[in-house]
Amino acid sequence: MIKTTKPLLLFVFFIIFTNNLIAQKGEFCNIKNTVFQAGEKLVMKVFYNALGSYIGAGEAVFTTAIDRFNGKPVYHCVGEGKTYPFFDKIFKVRDRYESYIDMETMSPYKFIRNVDEGGYKIYNNVTFNQAANTAVSNNGVFKITDCMQDVVSSMYYARNIDWNKYKVGDKVPFDMFLDDEIYHLYIRYLGKEKIKTQYGKFNAIKFKPLLIKGTIFEGGEKMNVWVSDDPNHIILRVESPISVGTIKVDMMGYSGLRYPLTSLISFR
């Protein structure tokens, strides 16, 4: 179980995510990247509602570049989250997550977590050996399952899922390594619909990720996620109840997309 009160960046990351699963994880071990490119930047604004109205609490920024790991070119994907100055007095967040991802298989080689949340600081550096099914972190060596993802890589992995292959209600499973533990997660496909966000009106794909029970989120399928119904599959909106109030995250800016944002119907 995730032992944390992280209300901001991990909330955004977990979006990327019958009793029978409709696919085996092995099917996605070598998923190809067809949705993003180096130079992409996404800006998400986090809103908090406890007394009947939403207020802007902070933002998360995701960037992608080409880097090298052990001499091999890789995607270097970074997510940084912070609360706004006025919200710092309530709960200050300064988070940075990084993943070095194989450009052919979308499997992570390295994951770095450097967070400061309300004065609670964590630094963890994880190196994955996918062939040997091991992960080496600051705390030791751990056995992992096949096709292991980290928090950041799972978001980019999920964007590459071809939702046209699935029926409403289908689940897509994946495993994720965090805090030296393995989590067996899935995303349930809910179909397509139009949604109006703080940025504009979009044609969107909707799904629910399985959440891990913690101090902020209840476990289960209580979060709703919308991504753009175009080849980019960028996150448009996330909504979820939390222990006190509700959180909403909207995409508020982007640059360097691989394809035109054809899902945009109109600006707000």
Secondary structure, DSSP 4 states (H G I P E B T S, - for coil): -------SHHHHHTT----S-SS-GGGGTTPPP-S--TT-EEEEEEEEESSSSEEEEEEEEEEEEEEEETTEEEEEEEEEEEE-HHHHHHH-EEEEEEEEEETTT--EEEEEEEEEETTEEEEEEEEEETTTTEEEETTEEEE--TT-B-HHHHHHHHHT--GGG--TT-EEEEEEEETTEEEEEEEEEEEEEEEE-SSEEEEEEEEEEPBPP-SSS-SBS--EEEEESSTT--EEEEEEE-SSSEEEEEEEEEE--SS--TTEEEE-
